Amino acid sequence: MKLSDFTFELPAALIAQHPAARRDGSRLMVLRREGVEHRTFGDLPGYFGPGDVLVLNDTRVRPARLTGRRKTGGLFDVLLVRPLGGGRWEGLVGGRGKLRDGEELSFGGFAGTVRRAGGAWEVTLPADADVASAGRMPLPPYIRRARGGDPSDAEDRDRYQTVYAREEGAIAAPTAGLHFTEDVLARIRTAGATVAFVTLHVGTGTFRPVTAEDVEDHRMDAEPYVVPEATAVAIAGARRVTAVGTTVTRTLEAAWREGSVRAGEGATDIFIYPGYRFRAVHRLLTNFHLPGGTPLLLTCALGGRERVLAAYREAVSNGYRFFSYGDAMLLE
């Protein structure tokens, strides 16, 4: 199975740079066995009924993208990936030039040092560093924002976060959930469905690009997850489970043990691509993904490569918006 089997032509104009005016105003493509339906996200509750369980990822995105200035004036982007304790963070660092090991960067109200730690960076900050105020939302690189002073930052702090986000720790939003409003969730419950939650803190594993031409050679980074007892119980009694996004799908499939999803904590590096046999998930609600990325491969595993890529071509021809701030697909 070759990476080139999972590419498609996408006009740059269809890469969404801003969210829709309303969360539930996004478009919704419903890919059913009988064919394709074109809806808006506000129509989603009509696809749920008694016995359905909708599972959401309640991770919360940390505004942890910082702009660091070196003493010579050069600027570097620093993304704090995860805390290591004692003011130390695993980080991703990028910019022009080469940083020295142990170099100090100023982040406005505080300074920190950066050191190489194996193949990664370690960023040490003061204990009282106000990262939340100094940081920006860690938008993916195809959403273009200025390093500082961009008026979109206030919008991103709201809209690049789901309305049900609770557990802080992600470096990217579970973007399929960005379309939900409290009203949409209430109408899904009114239809007789159960709404349940898991937590998977989106890290580098979800978005690390596939570089191996043979898909099977790719390896995912492990990401921590939690499945609450109430969610495991709801799934055990479900007629049909709808996962909101690839992170929920990977969590539920990783937590499957001996015929059921088990409650508890863990970490998963599960890589789902065509040929995988799904055990916990029946339907997937997701956004339109990058060519050749692991989320697209997972979508193709559930819906079939040719069928999904045909739907992507139809989405392009109908002007759907792609990627994080783009439109949604319900795959049955």
Helices and strands as residue ranges (DSSP letters): G 3-6, G 12-14, G 23-25, E 27-32, E 35-40, G 41-47, E 52-57, E 59-61, E 65-69, E 75-85, E 88-95, E 103-106, E 111-117, E 120-124, H 131-134, H 152-159, E 167-170, G 175-179, H 182-190, E 194-200, H 204-207, G 215-217, E 223-227, H 229-236, E 240-244, H 246-254, E 256-257, E 260-261, E 264-268, E 283-287, H 294-303, H 305-317, E 328-331
